[in-house]
């Protein structure tokens, strides 16, 4: 030990107290607006099924159709990897996990659609379809056949369809309550949001429903679908999407990019409407920045190129979907839309390859950070948070196993959770 340093200060303790007092309101505002990631599972995709098409066996049917497509167009690991350009060392693990996923849990997030995928119907018909959707969702959760997340997309809050959207939401939620209550995985999607006031109106609807049923205020959250240019850039030049998150009063769970409505809104020709168009990249970048730190997650859109027809055509569609999904993952859009059962093999192949190819490097960096072992990369706490989040997402979707992550990092699931969403000054790492 060297010579003990003399510690001297010049300021009275009252200075620190005065500064803290002056920032009390800011501290509270930061905590309210930017609570951080909720730490819950985020699905890798959302599947939309029209309200009149959804059946008790829909989820299993999607999985069976996806498996049949694999059997017909890429019957083994080597051929599937060759189509998509997956490295040889990942071909077997990815293929095996994709098949297992399609057999066990083919859909992670289902939205029963009463908007574009359903269209205008007589009121009595939509009433019945909404009540039926509530019954089927409740039964699915009761008998263990539900997707982790399920809900509806109602019609939007624009004048022409507002009353219908409100009524469908009411019928669906009331049906769930009468069947036993709201499931934990319930998700609602509010489409075509242009003004923050429309979000405020939807919050008012949900507050009224919660009050009518004696539910806790804020029990029902919802996603905001971004499909118009005005939702990105308001007339006054501000980012309207940021004001929409605030208008949701803590209820917003996601921002979902609507590829085709948004592209058409800004004048992109039909042949060029895609999730990798520069207009799409700009919109999603604004969404991403607006949502950062708020606990609201961003979802990419979809491709309308379906993997159907002869094998060459299916392979071409698969390569497109795989490439778009990998591109989105690299840009931190961990969720997207899938429009057809044939998209499921490439959704999971892209997600699993993304996490498996990065498993060992991410685990080594996180282990070195914990051990303060150094190495050729100097990571900071924010990077440790990103590394643990990466590993957790891989575990949640089935790309990685908890045991192999623990073996490579020396960390438990609880440790990863603590790194991913740590409370300031409250992080304890234990042995697995």
N, C-alpha and C positions, 0 to 999 in steps of 0.2 A: 504494500500500500504506500502511495506517495503522501506528500504533505497534504493535510486536510485543508480544503479551500475555505476561506472566509466568505460567508454569504451575506450580502448587504442589499437592502432595498431602499427606494426613495419615496415610494407611494404609500399612503395610509390605506388600511383595509377598506375604508369607506369608499375609495375610488372604485375598487372592484365591485362592491355592492351596488354603487350607483349605476355602473355600466350594466350589470346584470339586470337591475330593475328597469333600465331603459329598453332592454331587449326582450322583456317578458312577453310582450305581444307578438314579437317576431318569432320567438321560440314556439309559442302556441300555434302560430300560423304555419310554421314549417312542419310541425307534428301533424297538423290537420291536413294540409295539402299533400305532403310527401311522406306518407307513412312507410313507404318501401313495399317490396314484393310481399304478398300475403303468405307466401310459403306453402301454398296449396298446389296440388297437381294441376298442370296446364295440359289439356288435351293436345295431341299433335295435329288434329284436324277437326273439322265439323262437316257432317254429312246432312244434306237437306233432302227431305222426302215430303212430297205434297200431302196435305191433310187428308185427302180422300184416298191416298195410296197406302199410307202407313197401316200395317197389320201387325198382329202379335209376333209373326215370324219374320218381320222385315230385317232385323239385325242379323239373324242367322242366315237368311237368304243372301244378304250382301256378302257374308263371309263365304258361303258355299259357292256363289258365283265367282268370287275372287280366286278361290282355290281351283275351280274348274278352268278359269283362264290360265292360271299357272300350268296346270296339267296339259292343256292344249297347246300353249304357245311357248313354254319354257319348262320342260318337264323335270329338269334336274338343276342342281346348283350351278354347274359349269355353264349350261346354256343361258340361264337367267343372268349370271354375272357377265357373260359375253355380250348380251344384248345391252346391258346398262354400263359396261365398262368398269365393273367392280373388280378391284384387285383380287388375284387368285387366292391370296391368304385369307381374304374376307368372304370369299364366295360361299363356303360351307356354313360358317356361323350366321351370315346374314340370311341365307336361304332358309336354314332350319328355323331361325327365329321368326321370319316372316310367316312361314307356314304355321308355326305354333300360335302366333298372334291371331291369324285368321281363323284358326280353330277355336281359340279360347275367348278372344275379345276383338272381333273384327272392326267394331266401331267404338271410338272413344267418346264421341260427342254427337248427339243426334238432335237436329232441329226439325220439328214437324211444321211444315211451311203453310201459312195461310196468306202469304203475300204473292210475289210474282209466280212462284211455283204452283199456286192454287188459283189465283185470279178471282174475278168477280163472280159471285154465286148468289142465288136467292138467299135471303136472310135465314130462312128456316133451315136450308141445307147447310149453311156454314155453322149455325148454332149446333146442329146435330153433330157435325164433324168435330167441332171444338169439344163438345161434351164427350164424344167417343174418344178423342185424343187423350183427354184427362183420365178416362177410365183405363185405357190401355197403358198409359204411362204408370199409373198407380199399380196396376196388376204386374207390370214388368218389374218394378222395384220390389213388390211383395214376393214374387216367385223367383227372383234372382236372375232374370234374363235382361235386365236393363243395362244400357250403356252407363259408364260412370257419370256422364252428364246428359240430360235430356230436357227438352222444353219446346217452345214454339217461337216462330217468328210471326208476329201479327202484322196487320196492315199499319201503315205509318200514321203520323199525326197531321197530315195534310187535310185540308177541308173536305175534299171529296170522299175520303175513306175513313176519316177520323172516328166517326161514331161506330163504324163497323169494327175497327181495330180495338176500340175500347170495349165493345161488347164481347168480342172473341176472347180478349184477355180475361174479362170478368167470368165468362162461361168456363174457360179452361181452369182458372185458379179456383173458382168455386167448386168445380168438379173434383179437383184434387183434395180440397178441404173436406168435402163430403165423403171422399173415399178413404180418409184417414189422415190427411195433412199434407203439407208440402214436403216433397223429398229433398234430401240434402243436395242432390245433384241437379236441382232445378235451375234452368237457364232460360231467360227471355231475351229475345233480340228485337230491338226497335230499329226498323229500317228507314232509309231515306231521310235522315235527319239533316236539316239545313240550318236551322236556327237553334241557339241554346234554349230559347223559350219552349221549343217542342220537347226538349228533355225535361224542363221544369214541369211541363204539363203531365208528362208520363210519371214523374215522381209524385205529383199530386194524385194521380190515379192509384198508384201503389200505396200511398199513405192512406187513402180512403179505404182501400181493401183491407189493409192491415188493421185499421181501426175497427172496421165492421166485424172482423173475426177475432179481435183481441190478440193479434200477433205483435211481437216486438217491433218497434219502429226500425225500419231498415232491414227487416228480415229478407225482403225480396230485392235482389239485385238484377241488373240487366246489362246487355251489351248494346253499344251504339254502333250502327252500321254507317260507314262513311261512303256515300255513293254520289255526292254532288260536290262540285268545285267550291260552292259557297260554304261547305262545312270545313274546308281547309283554309280558305282565305275569305274573310268576311268583307262586306262592302267598305268598311273603314280601314281595311288593310291589316287587321289583326288576325291571329290564328283562331278561327271560330272553334276548332276542335278542343283547344285548351279551355275555352269558356264552357263548352259542353260538359267536360269532365267536372268542372266546378259546379255546374248547374245540377248535376246528378246527386250532389250532396252525399257523397260516399257510397252511392249505390252502383256506380259504373264498375263493371268487372272487365270489360274488354272493348276495344275498338276494332271493328272488322271492316277490312277494305273490300268494297264491291267492285270487282274488276270491270265489268261490262257497263254498268250504269255510269260509273265515274268516267270511264274512257269515252263513252258517248257524250257525256255532259261537256267535256272539254274538246269535243270535235274530232276524236281519233277515229279514223276509218275502220270499218268492221274487220278488215283483214289484218289490222295491226293492233287490235285490242287484246292485250296480254299483260300478265302481271310483271313482266320485265320491261315494259315500255317506259321511256323516261318520265312520262306524265305519272305513271303508277309509282315509280321510284320517288318522285318528288312528294306525292301525297303521303306515302307511307313514311318517308323521312320526317315530315311534319308531325304525323301521328305519333311516331316513335319518340320524338323530342317532347311533345306535349304530354305524353303518358309517363315519361321517365320519372321514377321515384314515387308515382302516385298510387301504385298498386294496381293500375289498369293495364291490361296486357293487350298487345297488338297482334292481330291475325292478318295474314296475307289472304289474297283472294283465291281464285280457281283458274283452271284452264277448261275451255269448252271443247277441246279436242279429245274425243272419246276413244278408248282403246277397243274398238270393235271392228269386225270384218276379217279379212284374211290375215295370216300371221305377220306378213311384212308390214301391213298397216298397223296392226296392234303393236308391234315392236317400235315403230316410229312414234306412235303416241306415247308409249311407255318411256322412251328416251326423252321426249319433250317434258313429260310430267316429272320424271326423275331429276332432270336438269333444273327445272324451275324450283323444285322442292329443295334441292341442294343449294341453289343460289339464295333462296329465302333463308335457310338455316344459317348460312354464312353471314347474312345481314341481320341476324338476331330476330327473325320472324319465325317463331317456333311453332306456329299453328297456321293452318291454311284450310281451304275448302276442298272437298272431294265430291264430284258430281255423279260418279258412276262406280259400281262395284269393281270394275276393271282398274280403277285408279288406286285401289287399296294395296295391291302388291308393290307398286312403285312408291307409294307414300311411305310404307314401312321399310322398304329396301333403302330408300334415301335417308330416312331418319336413323335406321340402324347402322348403316355404313358411316354416317356422320359421327355417331357416338363411339362406335367400335374402333374406328381408325384413330380417334383422338384419345382413347382410354388411357393407354400407357403413358404418353407424354403428359396428359393432364394430371394423372395420378402421381407421377414422379415429381412434377412441379409442386403440387400441393403437399406431398410428403416432405419435400425439401424445405418448403416454407415453414411447415410445422416444426421441423427439426432444426430450423435455422442453419441448414447445411450449406447454403450457398449454391454454386453451380454457375452455368453459363448464362442464366437469366436471373435478374434481380427482381423478384416479385414483391408487390406491395399488398396491403390488406384488401384493397379493391379487387386486385387480381385473384387473390385467394377466394374472395366471394364469388367471382365469375367462374373459377375452376370448380368450386363445390357445386354451384348452380348447374354447371354443365353435367357433372356426374349425377346429380339428383335427377335431372331431366332424363338422362339415359336410363336410370333405374326405373323411373315411373312409367316409361313407355314400353319397357321390356327389352331394350337394347342391351342393357348391362344387368348383371346380377349383383345384389348387395354384397355377397360373399367375395366376389372377385375384386370389387372396389375396395373392400376392407383389407383384403390381402395385399393390394398394391399400395394403399395409402396408410394403413395402420389406423384408420378412422372408422368409427361407427356411423350408422345413419344419423344418429342424434348429433354427432360431431359435424357432419356435413350440413345438417339443418342449421346448426349454430353459426357456421361460417357463412352460409348463404344469406341468412337474415339475422345477423348478430345484434344483440342489444349492446349498446355502448358500455364497455367495461364489464360485460357479463358473458365471457366466453370461456368455457372449460372444455378441454379436450381429454377424452378418456381412451383407454385401449379397447380394441374390439373384443 
